Each structure stands twice: as structure tokens, then as C-alpha cells.
Amino acid sequence: MRRPITSLLAIAGGLAVGTVAAASMTPRAHAMSPVTPVARDTLTGCLQKGTSSTVYKLVEKDGKAVAVKSSSVSLGGHVGHEVTLTTSGMAMANDTMPANVTKMKMVSTKCAM
């Protein structure tokens, strides 16, 4: 009776060590870019080029940046302008999940910053 229990404990211990080792070997997430998560519907700030041709960065007056993109609003012509954007969804803290812009209003042809 002692042998099966000892074997069972050895197997369980080995699984626990293997799980910890596997967890420590998983690749770490990429470093987060200086883009702030946001859950608001409208954002106002200076529109800047982002990390790709389809992703832009909106820098608010307090210096916080939000990654944005749009398939329905032409953002490229407004780089360097102060704009108010209406978004759907939440912008994440990196450029892989930018907020989707559904509407844009130009505030000024120059950024106030």
C-alpha cells in the first residue's frame, strides 16, 4: 500500500515542478508602448502618425496618448491637426488593439500643444 502512495506523490510532485518550469519558460509579453487605455466615447487631441500606416496616435493635452485607427474615417490627412474623435471600443495600452474611430471633427489645423 505504501508503494502506490509514494509513487502517486512522486508523480504529483513532478507535475507541479514541470508546471512551474513551463510557466517560467513562457515568452514575456512585448514591452508596452506609451499608449494609455481609454474607455471614453470621445477624445480630443493632436493626431500623430502611429507605428504603421493604418494606426495613428492621438495625444491629449495632458500628454496621454491613445492608439486609434479607422476603416471609415480618413485620418491620414489630419496628422498634425487638433481633432475630436468619436470611438467605439476600448483603446489598449499598445498599438495592437487601437480604438476604432467612427467620427472625426477637426478642432484646429494646428495642434495647441
C-alpha positions in Angstrom: 0.0 0.0 0.0 2.9 2.3 0.8 4.4 1.9 -2.7 1.4 3.2 -4.7 1.0 6.2 -2.4 4.7 7.0 -2.7 4.6 6.7 -6.5 1.5 8.9 -6.6 3.2 11.6 -4.5 6.3 11.4 -6.7 4.2 11.8 -9.9 2.2 14.7 -8.4 5.4 16.4 -7.3 6.9 16.0 -10.7 3.9 17.5 -12.4 4.0 20.5 -10.0 7.7 21.1 -10.8 7.0 20.7 -14.5 4.2 23.2 -14.4 6.3 25.8 -12.6 9.2 25.3 -15.1 6.9 25.6 -18.1 5.3 28.8 -16.7 8.7 30.4 -16.2 9.8 29.5 -19.8 6.8 31.1 -21.5 7.8 34.2 -23.5 7.1 37.5 -21.9 4.7 40.0 -23.5 6.3 42.8 -25.5 7.1 45.9 -23.7 4.1 48.2 -23.5 4.2 51.4 -25.6 3.3 54.7 -24.0 -0.3 54.5 -25.1 -3.0 54.8 -22.5 -6.1 52.6 -22.2 -9.3 54.6 -22.6 -13.0 53.8 -22.3 -14.5 57.1 -23.4 -16.6 57.8 -26.5 -14.8 61.0 -27.5 -11.2 62.0 -27.4 -9.7 65.4 -28.2 -6.0 66.0 -29.0 -3.3 66.2 -31.6 -3.4 63.4 -34.2 0.1 62.0 -35.0 1.5 59.2 -37.1 1.5 55.8 -35.4 3.5 52.7 -35.7 2.0 51.6 -39.0 0.2 53.2 -42.0 -3.2 52.3 -40.5 -2.6 53.1 -36.8 -2.4 56.7 -35.5 -1.8 58.2 -32.1 -4.0 60.9 -30.5 -2.0 62.8 -27.9 -4.3 64.6 -25.5 -3.4 67.9 -23.8 -2.4 66.1 -20.6 0.2 64.1 -22.6 -1.6 60.8 -22.6 -1.6 59.0 -26.0 -4.2 56.7 -27.4 -3.8 54.4 -30.4 -6.6 54.9 -33.0 -7.5 53.5 -36.4 -10.4 53.7 -38.7 -11.7 52.0 -41.8 -14.5 54.6 -42.3 -12.8 57.9 -41.5 -9.8 59.2 -43.3 -7.3 60.0 -40.6 -4.1 60.5 -42.6 -5.0 63.9 -43.9 -5.4 65.2 -40.4 -2.0 64.4 -39.0 -0.7 67.4 -37.1 -4.3 68.7 -36.6 -6.2 69.0 -33.3 -9.3 66.8 -33.7 -12.1 65.3 -31.6 -12.6 61.6 -32.4 -15.6 59.5 -31.6 -14.6 55.9 -30.9 -16.2 52.5 -30.5 -14.4 50.0 -28.3 -11.5 50.5 -25.9 -8.0 51.5 -26.9 -5.5 49.2 -25.3 -2.1 50.1 -23.9 -0.4 49.1 -27.1 -0.8 49.5 -30.8 -2.1 46.0 -31.4 -5.7 46.9 -30.3 -6.3 50.6 -31.2 -9.6 52.3 -30.6 -11.8 52.3 -33.7 -12.7 55.8 -34.9 -16.3 56.2 -36.2 -16.4 60.0 -36.5 -14.0 62.9 -36.5 -14.4 66.7 -36.1 -11.4 69.0 -36.8 -10.9 71.5 -34.0 -7.9 73.3 -35.5 -5.4 72.9 -38.3 -2.6 73.2 -35.8 -2.0 71.4 -32.5 -2.3 73.6 -29.4 0.5 71.7 -27.6 
